[in-house]
């Protein structure tokens, strides 16, 4: 059973930055594209960004393009999301999963952007 453990969320002012991390158990990590997803209150979960197996290709939702950067460290089975110039509309619980997402999810990490 794959485990996904997200961390790094918190309360930040608009314009601030956070770096999220997701530790993934199992050697399958290196064989999979990974994604960051988020779910805001009252909304459906949405894809924020994904990164290819070797990190050579990335893709972002229009709403975060130019502000967020996804990266991965295959030696540490970890995927990251650097979030800059945060906006109140970025407030959500952030999750990582494979891309495309599979059925299991971690607990997520809460990001609140507010003054």
N, C-alpha and C positions, 0 to 999 in steps of 0.2 A: 504494500500500500504506500503510495507516494504521499509524503507530507510536505506541505507548503507553509512556511512560517514568515509572515510579513512583519516588518518593524520599521521604525523611523518616523511615524506620523506624529502629529502634535498640533498645537495652536500656534499660528503664525499671522503676522499682520500682512495686509495686502502689500504686494511688492517684495515680500520676503521669499526665502528659499527653504526647501527641505530636501533631504535625500532619503528615499525609501530603499529598503533592502528586502530581499526575499530569499531565504535559504530553502533549497529543495533537496529532499532526501533521494538517494538512489542514483545509480550511474546513468539512468535513462535521460537525465538532465542534458547531457552533452549531445544527445541525439535528437533533441526537440527544439523547435522554435518556442520562444517564451513571450508572454504578453503581460502587460499591466492593464487592469480593468478598474473601473470605479462605479460606485453606486451612491448617488445622492439621495437624500430623503424624498420618498414619494416617486422616485424615478427608477427606470430599469437599469440594470447593470450595463455598462458600455465599455467598449474597448478604447483604451487610451493610446497604447503604443505596443508594437511587437518587434522582436529582434530574431534574426535567423539563428540557426544552430551554431554557426561559428562567429556570429556577431558582425558579419560582413554587410548585412542588409537590415535597415530599420524602416519603420513606417509609423506615422503619427496621425491621430485624429486632428482635424483642422483646428479644433478649439485649443489645442496645446502646442501646435507646430511652432517652432522657434523659441519655445519657453521650456519644454521638457526634453530630457535626453535619456534614452534607455540604453543600458549597457549590461554586459554580463562577464562573469569570471568563471570559466568552465572548470578551472582547477579547484575552485571553492564551491561549486554548485550554487552560485548566487547570481541573482539578477537585480539590477539597480534601476531606480528612476530618480534622476536629478530634476527637481522642479524649481524653476526660477520664475520671478515676476508673477508670483501667485496672485490669483484673483478670488474674490468671494465665491464665484461660481465654480471654483475648483474644490470647494468643500464637499467631501464625500468619504466613504470608506473605500480604501484602495486595496485591491487584491492582485496577486499574481496567479498565473496558471499557464499551462501550455497554450500554444496558439496553433490551431484552434483550441478553445478551452475544452477541458474534459470535465467529467461530472463532479469530481471532488474539488473542494475549495478550502482554503485556510480560513482563519478568523478575520483576516484583513487588518488594516491599520487605519485609524481615523485621522483624517486631515481636516482641520478647521481653519479657514482663512477669514479672519475678522479683526476689526480694529477695536 
